[in-house]
Amino acid sequence: MGIRYLKKHAALEGHVSVDDAEALQHWLREQKTPAVHLGRCEQVHAAVLQVLLALRPKVVAPPAERWLAQALGLGLSLGETSAQG
């Protein structure tokens, strides 16, 4: 799906590709209080992950994918537990 840019946050949804990274970076830098909604995000390209790590926007909804939450430093207690293995 990609990214929807809303008034208060950018909503990353589905699979977010490398093609979205530069636009996300510009949008986040232009915002007074940058924020992202990751609740429907399934997968991000490494370039998008780098943008999120570099600019550290507020996360208004964490991702369901535990590995992405961990990569972003959002902690392990997100309410969803994933099976080990």
Secondary structure, 3 states (H helix, E strand, C coil): CEEEECCCCEEEEEEECHHHHHHHHHHHHHCCCCEEEEEEEEEECHHHHHHHHHHCCEEEECCCCHHHHHHCCCCCCCCCCCCCC
